[in-house]
């Protein structure tokens, strides 16, 4: 019997709801959008998750559960309430120069929530895995550009192609460059001196992995086990805080 109450996929998903509600309940986003329906729907998702968490169903049975279907539908509904496919661009366009940094930070938190749930079925399909890293997506990306952080000489800001979208990742590997193929753990976002990072590059030994195999946006192949240790620690920290 699979203990769904301790499934990291469900634990991280539940925690991401808290992050989402706190973020959108603030005053980061301007304009006319359906804030209250978005928050209420997130709370409905939380109730669905609670029902799943104490079901003790095997992962393959979870995939057939109406709760999982409902969760996906409600997640897509929240994106509509935010303003549709380009909701993040709309919020950025309405932000003043002084508001942009805070708005970008809030956008990355909402993206984390949406991506966590939109990728939930795929992670559940991987079966009964009791490891914190299963709580998030780990994907292949290709660096499109890399430049020094304007306020920190020891950090690089990278624009990374995931195939269906691009993300920003901040790294302390100063050797990273365009066309590197990297592995990214899609962790809760962190902000480094005004720049929000939407994930973390995986590395083993000195520097990050720069020649990763696999399709863009999909799970990488042949990642050294030690490259996952920091991701495990950060997920456990996220769940405790």
Kinemage of the C-alpha trace (Angstrom):
@kinemage 1
@onewidth
@group {chain A} dominant
@subgroup {mainchain}
@vectorlist {calphas} color= white
{ca unk a 1} P 0.000 0.000 0.000
{ca unk a 2} L 1.438 3.366 -1.054
{ca unk a 3} L 1.428 6.025 1.695
{ca unk a 4} L 0.038 8.982 -0.234
{ca unk a 5} L 0.155 11.155 2.896
{ca unk a 6} L 3.956 11.165 2.570
{ca unk a 7} L 4.176 11.404 -1.216
{ca unk a 8} L 6.535 14.282 -1.984
{ca unk a 9} L 4.601 15.122 -5.154
{ca unk a 10} L 1.505 15.868 -3.112
{ca unk a 11} L 3.399 17.566 -0.281
{ca unk a 12} L 5.166 20.009 -2.619
{ca unk a 13} L 1.925 20.642 -4.515
{ca unk a 14} L 0.095 21.506 -1.290
{ca unk a 15} L 2.875 23.832 -0.195
{ca unk a 16} L 2.810 25.557 -3.582
{ca unk a 17} L -0.855 26.429 -2.995
{ca unk a 18} L 0.116 28.330 0.162
{ca unk a 19} L 2.768 30.192 -1.822
{ca unk a 20} L 0.285 31.018 -4.578
{ca unk a 21} L -2.438 32.289 -2.244
{ca unk a 22} L -0.030 34.485 -0.278
{ca unk a 23} L 1.398 35.868 -3.503
{ca unk a 24} L -1.822 36.785 -5.304
{ca unk a 25} L -3.526 37.955 -2.118
{ca unk a 26} L -0.938 40.742 -1.947
{ca unk a 27} L -0.844 43.817 -4.152
{ca unk a 28} L 1.759 42.749 -6.689
{ca unk a 29} L -0.565 42.516 -9.690
{ca unk a 30} L -2.421 45.435 -11.239
{ca unk a 31} L -5.342 45.519 -13.635
{ca unk a 32} L -8.669 43.760 -13.926
{ca unk a 33} L -8.352 40.062 -13.222
{ca unk a 34} L -10.336 37.561 -11.194
{ca unk a 35} L -8.384 37.511 -7.962
{ca unk a 36} L -11.033 36.086 -5.640
{ca unk a 37} L -12.077 33.240 -8.005
{ca unk a 38} L -8.381 32.384 -8.454
{ca unk a 39} L -7.833 32.130 -4.698
{ca unk a 40} L -11.077 30.228 -4.117
{ca unk a 41} L -10.211 27.742 -6.860
{ca unk a 42} L -6.756 27.196 -5.354
{ca unk a 43} L -8.429 26.358 -2.046
{ca unk a 44} L -10.712 23.920 -3.872
{ca unk a 45} L -7.599 22.258 -5.298
{ca unk a 46} L -6.265 21.977 -1.754
{ca unk a 47} L -9.391 20.087 -0.707
{ca unk a 48} L -8.995 17.714 -3.644
{ca unk a 49} L -5.376 17.136 -2.629
{ca unk a 50} L -6.413 16.343 0.931
{ca unk a 51} L -8.794 13.691 -0.355
{ca unk a 52} L -5.988 12.170 -2.421
{ca unk a 53} L -3.417 12.404 0.374
{ca unk a 54} L -5.375 10.049 2.596
{ca unk a 55} L -6.521 7.676 -0.140
{ca unk a 56} L -3.473 5.380 0.108
{ca unk a 57} L -3.864 4.586 -3.585
{ca unk a 58} L -1.007 3.299 -5.677
{ca unk a 59} L 0.341 5.875 -8.168
{ca unk a 60} L -1.192 4.068 -11.154
{ca unk a 61} L -4.575 4.212 -9.409
{ca unk a 62} L -4.063 7.870 -8.548
{ca unk a 63} L -3.732 8.642 -12.245
{ca unk a 64} L -7.214 7.208 -12.793
{ca unk a 65} L -8.680 9.115 -9.857
{ca unk a 66} L -11.282 11.798 -10.672
{ca unk a 67} L -9.490 14.004 -8.121
{ca unk a 68} L -6.424 14.268 -10.368
{ca unk a 69} L -8.568 15.165 -13.378
{ca unk a 70} L -10.403 17.802 -11.352
{ca unk a 71} L -7.122 19.256 -10.068
{ca unk a 72} L -5.794 19.677 -13.600
{ca unk a 73} L -9.021 21.321 -14.772
{ca unk a 74} L -9.035 23.735 -11.847
{ca unk a 75} L -5.377 24.625 -12.415
{ca unk a 76} L -6.163 25.536 -16.018
{ca unk a 77} L -9.119 27.584 -14.748
{ca unk a 78} L -6.820 29.571 -12.463
{ca unk a 79} L -4.657 30.466 -15.448
{ca unk a 80} L -7.803 31.831 -17.111
{ca unk a 81} L -8.635 33.866 -14.017
{ca unk a 82} L -5.146 35.371 -14.119
{ca unk a 83} L -5.733 36.565 -17.670
{ca unk a 84} L -5.031 33.672 -20.026
{ca unk a 85} L -1.882 32.313 -21.647
{ca unk a 86} L -0.009 35.655 -21.565
{ca unk a 87} L -1.114 36.645 -18.062
{ca unk a 88} L 2.456 37.294 -16.888
{ca unk a 89} L 3.190 39.698 -19.751
{ca unk a 90} L 0.029 41.658 -18.982
{ca unk a 91} L 0.999 42.106 -15.338
{ca unk a 92} L 4.528 43.189 -16.261
{ca unk a 93} L 3.224 45.699 -18.803
{ca unk a 94} L 1.022 47.323 -16.161
{ca unk a 95} L 3.777 47.557 -13.542
{ca unk a 96} L 5.668 50.812 -13.136
{ca unk a 97} L 9.453 50.860 -13.251
{ca unk a 98} L 9.592 50.812 -9.457
{ca unk a 99} L 7.120 47.921 -9.290
{ca unk a 100} L 8.695 45.653 -11.911
{ca unk a 101} L 11.137 43.871 -9.594
{ca unk a 102} L 8.414 42.913 -7.110
{ca unk a 103} L 6.027 42.002 -9.920
{ca unk a 104} L 8.599 39.720 -11.570
{ca unk a 105} L 9.255 38.007 -8.248
{ca unk a 106} L 5.533 37.392 -7.752
{ca unk a 107} L 5.152 36.109 -11.306
{ca unk a 108} L 7.856 33.478 -10.768
{ca unk a 109} L 6.055 32.251 -7.640
{ca unk a 110} L 2.768 31.912 -9.508
{ca unk a 111} L 4.560 30.132 -12.367
{ca unk a 112} L 5.999 27.659 -9.866
{ca unk a 113} L 2.507 26.903 -8.573
{ca unk a 114} L 1.055 26.426 -12.060
{ca unk a 115} L 3.962 24.315 -13.333
{ca unk a 116} L 3.920 22.155 -10.194
{ca unk a 117} L 0.320 21.171 -10.845
{ca unk a 118} L 0.487 20.989 -14.628
{ca unk a 119} L 3.366 18.498 -14.301
{ca unk a 120} L 1.781 16.516 -11.461
{ca unk a 121} L 0.345 13.723 -13.604
{ca unk a 122} L 3.670 13.111 -15.334
{ca unk a 123} L 5.513 12.854 -12.009
{ca unk a 124} L 2.868 10.520 -10.563
{ca unk a 125} L 3.235 8.300 -13.649
{ca unk a 126} L 6.842 7.607 -12.570
{ca unk a 127} L 5.471 5.289 -9.887
{ca unk a 128} L 6.052 4.803 -6.139
{ca unk a 129} L 9.194 6.852 -5.531
{ca unk a 130} L 9.979 7.994 -2.004
{ca unk a 131} L 12.482 10.751 -2.755
{ca unk a 132} L 12.110 14.543 -2.367
{ca unk a 133} L 13.276 15.132 -5.941
{ca unk a 134} L 10.047 13.583 -7.268
{ca unk a 135} L 8.184 16.601 -5.885
{ca unk a 136} L 9.341 18.849 -8.735
{ca unk a 137} L 10.252 18.609 -12.407
{ca unk a 138} L 13.876 18.140 -13.429
{ca unk a 139} L 14.307 19.055 -17.081
{ca unk a 140} L 16.800 19.631 -19.871
{ca unk a 141} L 17.388 23.205 -20.995
{ca unk a 142} L 19.617 24.980 -23.488
{ca unk a 143} L 21.211 28.277 -22.570
{ca unk a 144} L 20.300 30.989 -25.070
{ca unk a 145} L 22.246 33.783 -23.376
{ca unk a 146} L 24.356 34.331 -20.267
{ca unk a 147} L 25.612 37.563 -18.740
{ca unk a 148} L 26.937 38.879 -15.468
{ca unk a 149} L 24.497 39.990 -12.821
{ca unk a 150} L 24.483 43.815 -12.773
{ca unk a 151} L 24.889 43.877 -8.995
{ca unk a 152} L 27.029 40.797 -8.344
{ca unk a 153} L 30.259 39.939 -10.160
{ca unk a 154} L 30.079 36.349 -8.892
{ca unk a 155} L 26.676 35.572 -10.460
{ca unk a 156} L 25.511 34.941 -14.014
{ca unk a 157} L 21.989 35.470 -15.346
{ca unk a 158} L 20.971 32.880 -17.926
{ca unk a 159} L 18.061 32.830 -20.331
{ca unk a 160} L 17.223 29.151 -20.822
{ca unk a 161} L 15.144 27.464 -23.510
{ca unk a 162} L 12.956 24.592 -22.271
{ca unk a 163} L 11.386 23.914 -25.641
{ca unk a 164} L 7.893 25.233 -24.939
{ca unk a 165} L 8.985 28.252 -22.915
{ca unk a 166} L 12.006 30.162 -21.634
{ca unk a 167} L 13.018 30.730 -18.022
{ca unk a 168} L 15.601 32.754 -16.124
{ca unk a 169} L 18.165 30.990 -13.942
{ca unk a 170} L 20.808 32.664 -11.789
{ca unk a 171} L 24.018 30.674 -11.242
{ca unk a 172} L 27.403 31.135 -9.596
{ca unk a 173} L 29.132 29.130 -12.342
{ca unk a 174} L 31.002 31.839 -14.240
{ca unk a 175} L 31.943 29.449 -17.071
{ca unk a 176} L 28.392 28.899 -18.268
{ca unk a 177} L 27.782 30.029 -21.842
{ca unk a 178} L 25.413 30.015 -24.790
{ca unk a 179} L 24.444 26.581 -26.189
{ca unk a 180} L 25.344 24.695 -23.010
{ca unk a 181} L 22.783 21.939 -22.439
{ca unk a 182} L 21.956 21.880 -18.757
{ca unk a 183} L 19.799 20.035 -16.245
{ca unk a 184} L 17.502 22.238 -14.186
{ca unk a 185} L 15.601 21.425 -11.021
{ca unk a 186} L 12.418 23.517 -11.128
{ca unk a 187} L 12.594 24.562 -7.500
{ca unk a 188} L 10.557 27.286 -5.813
{ca unk a 189} L 11.970 30.564 -7.132
{ca unk a 190} L 14.678 32.525 -5.336
{ca unk a 191} L 15.625 36.174 -5.800
{ca unk a 192} L 19.260 37.238 -6.068
{ca unk a 193} L 19.702 40.993 -5.733
{ca unk a 194} L 16.566 41.824 -7.658
{ca unk a 195} L 16.716 38.984 -10.207
{ca unk a 196} L 14.327 36.042 -9.764
{ca unk a 197} L 15.682 32.596 -10.585
{ca unk a 198} L 13.100 30.036 -11.704
{ca unk a 199} L 15.234 26.991 -11.047
{ca unk a 200} L 18.699 25.675 -10.251
{ca unk a 201} L 21.292 24.105 -12.546
{ca unk a 202} L 22.443 20.680 -11.443
{ca unk a 203} L 26.134 20.127 -10.899
{ca unk a 204} L 28.542 17.488 -9.698
{ca unk a 205} L 31.994 18.413 -8.459
{ca unk a 206} L 33.139 21.789 -9.757
{ca unk a 207} L 30.639 23.732 -11.827
{ca unk a 208} L 27.349 22.720 -13.377
{ca unk a 209} L 26.653 19.954 -15.890
{ca unk a 210} L 26.986 21.518 -19.353
{ca unk a 211} L 26.530 18.635 -21.801
{ca unk a 212} L 23.322 16.996 -20.625
{ca unk a 213} L 21.491 14.506 -22.843
{ca unk a 214} L 17.735 14.458 -23.395
{ca unk a 215} L 14.969 16.411 -25.089
{ca unk a 216} L 14.381 20.035 -24.121
{ca unk a 217} L 11.835 20.322 -21.345
{ca unk a 218} L 12.001 16.586 -20.571
{ca unk a 219} L 13.847 14.555 -17.948
{ca unk a 220} L 17.610 14.425 -18.536
{ca unk a 221} L 19.478 11.174 -19.098
{ca unk a 222} L 22.380 9.874 -17.036
{ca unk a 223} L 22.515 12.517 -14.310
{ca unk a 224} L 25.058 11.649 -11.550
{ca unk a 225} L 23.249 10.871 -8.308
{ca unk a 226} L 25.346 13.376 -6.360
{ca unk a 227} L 24.030 16.149 -8.618
{ca unk a 228} L 20.617 15.710 -6.988
{ca unk a 229} L 21.712 16.147 -3.360
{ca unk a 230} L 21.289 19.929 -3.189
{ca unk a 231} L 17.858 19.693 -4.804
{ca unk a 232} L 16.777 17.203 -2.137
{ca unk a 233} L 17.945 19.539 0.616
{ca unk a 234} L 16.172 22.543 -0.867
{ca unk a 235} L 12.878 20.687 -1.300
{ca unk a 236} L 12.996 19.485 2.302
{ca unk a 237} L 13.694 23.078 3.372
{ca unk a 238} L 10.761 24.364 1.312
{ca unk a 239} L 8.422 21.871 2.965
{ca unk a 240} L 9.573 22.824 6.469
{ca unk a 241} L 9.356 26.595 6.052
